[in-house]
Amino acid sequence: MRAAVWIGANDPSQALRSWMKVRELLSGQPPSKPIDYLRMMACGQIVNFGWREGISAEDALIYFEEAKQLALALGDMRANH
């Protein structure tokens, strides 16, 4: 996550790959607030950088919906907006 945040200011393509890796690494982890928060952040940032890098609307919607569901489960209304 730190690498993805750091690189995001200068290289959106690498940031997208890094956030995808964060999501991939977390996929096998049992749910918990910290894990779910990081998954939510990863999905949100995949949408954020993905549109710049040309992912389709259909693909972006998958990540958006996952981030939204995680935000609702976490009670994070600020992230749900």
C-alpha positions as CSV (number, residue, x, y, z in Angstrom):
1,M,0.0,0.0,0.0
2,R,2.8,2.4,0.8
3,A,4.5,1.8,-2.5
4,A,1.2,2.3,-4.4
5,V,0.5,5.6,-2.6
6,W,4.1,6.8,-3.2
7,I,4.2,5.9,-6.9
8,G,0.7,7.2,-7.5
9,A,1.8,10.8,-7.8
10,N,4.1,10.1,-10.6
11,D,3.2,6.9,-12.4
12,P,-0.5,6.0,-12.5
13,S,0.1,2.8,-14.5
14,Q,2.5,1.4,-11.8
15,A,0.1,2.6,-9.1
16,L,-2.7,0.7,-10.7
17,R,-0.5,-2.5,-10.8
18,S,0.5,-1.9,-7.2
19,W,-3.1,-1.5,-5.9
20,M,-4.1,-4.6,-7.9
21,K,-1.3,-6.5,-6.1
22,V,-2.5,-5.2,-2.7
23,R,-6.0,-6.5,-3.5
24,E,-4.6,-9.8,-4.7
25,L,-2.5,-10.3,-1.5
26,L,-5.4,-9.5,0.7
27,S,-7.8,-11.8,-1.1
28,G,-6.8,-14.9,0.8
29,Q,-6.9,-13.2,4.2
30,P,-9.7,-13.7,6.7
31,P,-12.0,-10.7,7.1
32,S,-11.1,-8.2,9.8
33,K,-11.5,-4.4,10.0
34,P,-7.8,-3.7,9.0
35,I,-7.9,-6.2,6.1
36,D,-11.3,-5.1,4.9
37,Y,-10.2,-1.4,5.1
38,L,-7.1,-2.1,3.0
39,R,-9.3,-4.1,0.5
40,M,-11.7,-1.2,0.3
41,M,-8.8,1.3,-0.3
42,A,-7.3,-1.0,-2.9
43,C,-10.6,-1.3,-4.8
44,G,-11.2,2.4,-4.6
45,Q,-7.8,3.2,-5.9
46,I,-8.1,0.7,-8.7
47,V,-11.1,2.6,-9.9
48,N,-9.3,5.9,-9.4
49,F,-6.2,4.9,-11.4
50,G,-8.0,2.5,-13.7
51,W,-10.1,5.1,-15.5
52,R,-6.8,7.0,-16.3
53,E,-5.3,3.8,-17.6
54,G,-8.3,2.7,-19.7
55,I,-10.0,-0.1,-17.8
56,S,-13.5,-0.6,-19.0
57,A,-16.6,0.7,-17.2
58,E,-17.7,-2.9,-16.6
59,D,-14.4,-3.8,-14.9
60,A,-14.4,-0.5,-12.9
61,L,-17.9,-1.3,-11.7
62,I,-16.7,-4.6,-10.2
63,Y,-14.1,-2.8,-8.0
64,F,-16.5,0.1,-7.2
65,E,-19.1,-2.3,-6.0
66,E,-16.6,-4.2,-3.9
67,A,-15.3,-1.0,-2.3
68,K,-18.9,0.2,-1.6
69,Q,-19.9,-3.1,0.1
70,L,-16.7,-3.0,2.2
71,A,-17.4,0.6,3.1
72,L,-20.9,-0.2,4.2
73,A,-19.8,-3.3,6.2
74,L,-17.2,-1.1,7.9
75,G,-19.7,1.6,8.6
76,D,-17.4,4.0,6.7
77,M,-20.0,6.4,5.3
78,R,-17.3,8.9,4.2
79,A,-15.8,6.3,1.9
80,N,-19.2,5.3,0.7
81,H,-19.8,8.7,-1.0
